[in-house]
Amino acid sequence: MGLVAELGPIEQELLVPALDIGGYLALQRALLQPLRRPFFPRGLLRLTLWIGACMLLGLGLGWLSARQGWMGELWLARGDTGQDWRLGGAAVVFAGLGLWMLGLTMGVLLCMRQQMRLLRWLHREAGEMLGAHNLIMGEHAMLWRNASRSVLLPWARVNRLVATPGQLFIVVDQASALWLPEALLAALPDRAGFMAYLESRIPTPLKEARA
């Protein structure tokens, strides 16, 4: 009852469902949004550009090696029989460039895969922190409350709103965020009024983010 009293007059009360893995990934992107450079792409576009850059670099080096007449030699031998194999000429240079580009691409793919596995693990381990809860908004603060704990969040700690397809995030202390699913917002009797209320509580304008 003490925390509720600190809210001041209650203005909004919502029952927020649990955050699924897709929403959690969107939440992480929303939190990292200020760190992204405006020109820096994300997701599949970033991977495509990376592979394209590696291919262009490899083609450029290949063209230069052919123009300059670079040569290489690969020699393998068996110590027990003395049998050996030799590969020479420009083919060795091209093979080396191809392996280098393949290694770079595989490294990027493995890093992205490991990052995704880590985020999925964090989502599983978060438990009730990402579960269903009540969100009560008052004059002075918000109250996040589930079956086992309550957290008071003064409006002064709220930094910004981030709208993504399917979710609206209320970013707190630049390090965490509350989520309001699109289905919840669509069910409000006065969605436009609710959005105007939120924006009036947060000094910075609404930030739009793409998935």
C-alpha positions as CSV (number, residue, x, y, z in Angstrom):
1,M,0.0,0.0,0.0
2,G,3.0,2.3,0.7
3,L,4.2,2.2,-2.9
4,V,0.8,2.8,-4.3
5,A,0.5,5.9,-2.1
6,E,3.8,7.2,-3.6
7,L,2.2,7.2,-7.0
8,G,-0.1,10.0,-6.3
9,P,-3.5,9.9,-8.1
10,I,-3.7,6.8,-10.3
11,E,-4.2,7.8,-13.9
12,Q,-3.7,4.5,-15.8
13,E,-3.7,0.8,-14.9
14,L,-2.8,-2.0,-17.4
15,L,-2.4,-5.8,-17.2
16,V,0.6,-6.4,-19.4
17,P,1.3,-10.0,-20.8
18,A,4.6,-11.7,-20.7
19,L,7.3,-10.8,-23.2
20,D,8.0,-13.4,-25.8
21,I,11.4,-14.0,-27.4
22,G,10.6,-11.8,-30.4
23,G,9.6,-9.0,-28.2
24,Y,12.7,-9.5,-26.0
25,L,15.0,-9.2,-29.1
26,A,13.2,-6.0,-30.0
27,L,13.7,-4.7,-26.5
28,Q,17.4,-5.3,-26.7
29,R,17.5,-3.4,-30.0
30,A,15.6,-0.5,-28.5
31,L,18.0,-0.3,-25.6
32,L,21.0,-0.3,-28.0
33,Q,19.4,2.3,-30.3
34,P,21.4,5.3,-29.0
35,L,24.7,3.5,-29.6
36,R,24.0,2.8,-33.2
37,R,25.5,5.0,-35.8
38,P,22.8,6.4,-38.2
39,F,24.5,4.8,-41.2
40,F,25.2,1.4,-39.6
41,P,22.8,-1.3,-40.8
42,R,21.5,-4.2,-38.8
43,G,20.4,-7.8,-39.2
44,L,20.4,-9.4,-42.6
45,L,21.4,-6.2,-44.4
46,R,24.5,-6.0,-42.2
47,L,25.4,-9.6,-43.0
48,T,24.8,-9.1,-46.7
49,L,26.9,-6.0,-46.8
50,W,29.7,-7.7,-44.9
51,I,29.8,-10.7,-47.3
52,G,29.6,-8.3,-50.3
53,A,32.5,-6.3,-49.0
54,C,34.6,-9.5,-48.5
55,M,33.8,-10.6,-52.0
56,L,34.7,-7.2,-53.5
57,L,38.0,-7.2,-51.5
58,G,38.8,-10.7,-52.6
59,L,38.0,-9.9,-56.3
60,G,40.2,-6.8,-56.0
61,L,43.1,-8.7,-54.6
62,G,42.6,-11.4,-57.1
63,W,42.7,-8.9,-60.0
64,L,45.8,-7.3,-58.5
65,S,47.6,-10.6,-58.1
66,A,46.8,-11.5,-61.7
67,R,47.9,-8.1,-63.0
68,Q,51.1,-8.1,-61.1
69,G,51.8,-11.8,-61.8
70,W,51.8,-12.9,-58.2
71,M,52.6,-16.5,-57.8
72,G,52.4,-18.9,-54.9
73,E,53.4,-22.5,-54.1
74,L,52.0,-25.1,-51.8
75,W,54.1,-28.2,-51.0
76,L,53.0,-31.2,-49.0
77,A,55.0,-34.3,-48.3
78,R,54.8,-37.6,-46.5
79,G,57.7,-38.3,-44.2
80,D,57.4,-42.1,-44.4
81,T,57.3,-42.5,-48.1
82,G,58.9,-39.3,-49.3
83,Q,55.9,-38.7,-51.7
84,D,55.1,-35.1,-52.2
85,W,52.6,-32.9,-53.9
86,R,53.2,-29.4,-55.3
87,L,50.7,-26.8,-56.3
88,G,51.9,-23.6,-57.8
89,G,51.0,-20.6,-59.8
90,A,48.2,-18.0,-59.4
91,A,45.7,-20.7,-58.4
92,V,47.3,-20.9,-55.0
93,V,46.9,-17.2,-54.5
94,F,43.3,-17.4,-55.4
95,A,42.7,-20.4,-53.2
96,G,44.3,-18.5,-50.3
97,L,42.1,-15.5,-50.8
98,G,39.1,-17.7,-51.0
99,L,39.9,-19.4,-47.7
100,W,40.5,-16.0,-46.1
101,M,37.1,-14.7,-47.2
102,L,35.4,-17.9,-46.1
103,G,37.1,-17.7,-42.7
104,L,35.9,-14.1,-42.2
105,T,32.4,-14.9,-43.3
106,M,32.2,-18.0,-41.0
107,G,33.5,-15.9,-38.1
108,V,30.8,-13.3,-38.5
109,L,28.1,-16.0,-38.8
110,L,29.4,-17.8,-35.7
111,C,29.4,-14.5,-33.7
112,M,25.9,-13.7,-34.7
113,R,24.7,-17.3,-33.8
114,Q,26.4,-17.1,-30.4
115,Q,24.8,-13.7,-29.8
116,M,21.4,-15.1,-30.6
117,R,22.0,-18.1,-28.3
118,L,23.0,-15.8,-25.5
119,L,19.9,-13.7,-25.9
120,R,17.6,-16.7,-25.9
121,W,19.3,-18.0,-22.7
122,L,18.9,-14.6,-21.0
123,H,15.2,-14.6,-22.0
124,R,14.7,-18.1,-20.5
125,E,16.6,-17.2,-17.3
126,A,14.8,-13.9,-16.8
127,G,11.7,-15.8,-15.5
128,E,9.1,-13.6,-13.9
129,M,11.0,-10.4,-14.7
130,L,9.7,-10.8,-18.3
131,G,6.4,-12.3,-17.2
132,A,2.9,-10.9,-16.9
133,H,2.4,-8.0,-14.5
134,N,0.3,-5.0,-13.6
135,L,1.5,-1.6,-14.6
136,I,0.0,1.3,-12.7
137,M,0.7,4.9,-13.7
138,G,0.2,7.7,-11.3
139,E,0.9,11.4,-11.2
140,H,4.5,10.9,-9.8
141,A,5.6,7.5,-10.9
142,M,4.8,4.1,-12.4
143,L,4.4,0.9,-10.4
144,W,5.5,-2.4,-11.9
145,R,4.0,-5.2,-9.9
146,N,3.7,-9.0,-10.3
147,A,2.8,-11.8,-7.8
148,S,6.1,-11.6,-5.9
149,R,7.6,-8.1,-6.2
150,S,6.8,-4.4,-6.8
151,V,9.1,-1.8,-8.3
152,L,8.4,2.0,-8.2
153,L,9.7,3.9,-11.2
154,P,9.5,7.7,-10.9
155,W,8.7,9.5,-14.2
156,A,12.0,11.3,-13.9
157,R,13.8,8.0,-14.6
158,V,12.0,7.4,-17.8
159,N,14.2,8.4,-20.8
160,R,12.2,7.8,-23.9
161,L,9.6,5.8,-25.8
162,V,10.5,3.5,-28.6
163,A,7.9,2.2,-31.0
164,T,8.6,-1.0,-32.9
165,P,6.3,-3.3,-35.0
166,G,4.3,-5.1,-32.3
167,Q,5.7,-3.4,-29.2
168,L,6.0,0.0,-27.5
169,F,8.9,0.3,-25.1
170,I,9.2,2.7,-22.2
171,V,12.9,3.0,-21.6
172,V,14.0,3.5,-18.0
173,D,17.5,4.6,-16.9
174,Q,18.8,3.8,-20.5
175,A,19.3,0.2,-19.2
176,S,15.9,-1.5,-19.0
177,A,12.5,-1.1,-20.5
178,L,8.8,-1.7,-19.9
179,W,6.8,-3.2,-22.8
180,L,3.3,-2.6,-24.1
181,P,2.3,-5.0,-26.8
182,E,0.4,-3.8,-29.8
183,A,-2.6,-6.0,-29.0
184,L,-2.8,-4.3,-25.6
185,L,-2.6,-0.8,-27.1
186,A,-5.2,-1.7,-29.8
187,A,-7.7,-2.8,-27.1
188,L,-7.5,0.5,-25.2
189,P,-10.8,2.5,-25.4
190,D,-8.8,5.7,-26.2
191,R,-5.4,4.8,-27.7
192,A,-4.7,8.2,-29.0
193,G,-5.4,9.7,-25.6
194,F,-3.2,7.2,-23.9
195,M,-0.3,7.9,-26.2
196,A,-0.7,11.6,-25.7
197,Y,-0.7,11.0,-21.9
198,L,2.6,9.0,-22.2
199,E,4.3,11.5,-24.3
200,S,3.2,14.3,-21.9
201,R,5.0,12.4,-19.1
202,I,8.3,12.0,-21.1
203,P,10.1,15.1,-22.2
204,T,11.8,13.5,-25.2
205,P,9.8,12.8,-28.4
206,L,8.6,9.4,-29.4
207,K,11.4,7.4,-31.1
208,E,10.4,5.2,-34.0
209,A,12.5,2.0,-34.5
210,R,12.2,-0.6,-37.2
211,A,12.5,-4.3,-36.6
